[in-house]
Amino acid sequence: MDDTAPPEGPAPRALVLVVDDDPAQLELVRRTLAPHFEVQTHRSALGVSNLVRNVEPDLVLLDVNFPALKGDQVVSLARRYAPQRTKFILYSASDEARLRSLARASGADGYLSKSVQGAELIQKLTAFRERSRGTP
């Protein structure tokens, strides 16, 4: 038996940073995710780069439509400060074709429609976390 091996135990929960300017949407997503993930919320596209650098989230679930700065622009800026493991997911009520296009153009790791909720949202975020970066 190797006494230097770290103790076996449950893996730490992934940290999800949810960014949306709609407080009701933030609260809904927080309540949905909290039993399965560590969750931090933020109500503005401004300051996301600093948050990503300071809290080092595993996943960033990012609304696309902000008054000052669009979510796809935030991905490009925040990615510079993010750990390599951080995955950026655009999250919007926009149609899927637009979301797919924005995700590709911005370098986001994926996209989800805001119609994805509950257990399906948890499942999809878990899959994003487990997927290697750059895998389609």
Secondary structure, 3 states (H helix, E strand, C coil): CCCCCCCCCCCCCCEEEEECCCHHHHHHHHHHHCCCCEEEEECCCCCHHHHHHHHCCCEEEEECCCCCCCHHHHHHHHHCCCCCCCEEEEEECCCHHHHHHHHHHHCCCEEEECCCCHHHHHHHHHHHHHCCCCCC
